[in-house]
Amino acid sequence: MAIEYLKRGKSDAERADDDAKTRAAVEGTLADIEARGDVAVRELSEKFDSYSPASFRLSQQEIDDLIAQLSPRELEDIKFAQEQVRNFAQAQRDSMLDVEVETMPGVILGHKNIPVQSVGCYVPGGKFPMVASAHMSVATASVAQVPRIIACTPPFQGKPNPGVIAAMHLGGAHEIYVMGGIQAVGAMALGTETIDPVHMIVGPGNAFVAEAKRQLFGRVGIDLFAGPTETMVIADETVDAEMCATDLLGQAEHGYNSPAVLLTNSRELAEGTLAEIDRILQILPTAETARVSWEEYGEVILCDSYDEMLQVADDVASEHVQVMTDRDDWFLAHMTCYGALFLGPRTNVANGDKVIGTNHTLPTKKAGRYTGGLWVGKFLKTHSYQKVTTDAAAAEIGAYGSRLCMLEGFVGHAEQCNLRVRRYGGVNVPYGEGAPAVEAAE
């Protein structure tokens, strides 16, 4: 095996040091929000966003006025994207069935899929107004029939962004707040004097937002660890350097710490992509951000074989994985750790981010090893139930339960079962003993 790095990003140690600094900053900020509520939120908004409105929650009139600033074409585009997201989310929801089964005569087991009762959707928007993120969280929660959906987004250039607010409103948000960062996530999760806390926080964000969600997990549910965007392009000689470079930089512009990785078995393509990236960075309007990301987090990895590429790809477990090879479906069949796959040169991550219908809130920092991305099922809780409908079943299952409880030493547990054996089976079980076998009724 010969894996060669033609370009490396920051070392794991440097990345861990960055994470530690973020962790400490977030911990202190969340404690301040919990202690001082609205006052802390306002101070943080003034400090980081220079924004201090009379109310962070938008009124219906303010929402209507912001939506009125959009052109008919812009509104139509937002509605089209939301239709795609809703259609796919509904198909996913339809695949999730309630279950009820009689596992033995008189014993009925089942489960119900119940919506989370309140959700806070974070929509990034400080650097770029992330209109699409509102579809992914708010509209998907709406398909899941969450009864209370609140949404937060930071001000963009000092004021609410009309596109983001329109997407939140059309997506089905019941409350819309203009606040960003740790203060938004903390306020939604912990609650303040003016914001009732929610049961779950969803949505992507920068490293501080992702860390805030991580620290709050347990107090509230979260969708997944969705931090700064990551992209990997898996390519062979069937595509060219311009396409690879464009797709890598298209995601690197998200922020200053967005990993972008080229994985290839073609040295010519690898070297050509490096040169093409240099060329594009000279003309890309967002190059100031993309260049830092590429210099500090970009990597080019050269492998000998497709099997080797597969192994590296699963180890990296990137958020977005774009596959452009002569065997795209082979990667689909064999890859196990990633956020989402984008198969073939006609497909691209930007379409997945904005419009095609799959959800763009995806696992980062290797979380794809244990979870997929946000989907309608994340807003649903699967709860089991059981009922025993006959005396014979109560006595039979109770007898098994009694003996198994005694095996573990749980006498009080056993007595719960024994009571049913005595009452419904007519068998006298001495206190503190396991029940004898009860013959099942014919």
LINVEN-V568817 format. One record per helix or strand. SS is the DSSP state (2 for helix, 1 for strand). FROM is the first residue (numbers start at 1). TO is the last residue. Records with the same first field share a line. If there is no record, write none. Layout:
SS=FROM-TO / FROM-TO
This chain:
1=4-7 / 57-57 / 99-104 / 107-115 / 118-123 / 148-153 / 156-156 / 159-159 / 175-178 / 200-202 / 217-217 / 220-222 / 231-235 / 260-264 / 298-302 / 320-324 / 340-343 / 380-388
2=12-36 / 38-49 / 60-67 / 72-94 / 131-143 / 162-171 / 181-190 / 207-216 / 241-252 / 267-281 / 287-297 / 306-316 / 328-334 / 349-354 / 367-369 / 376-379 / 391-408 / 411-425
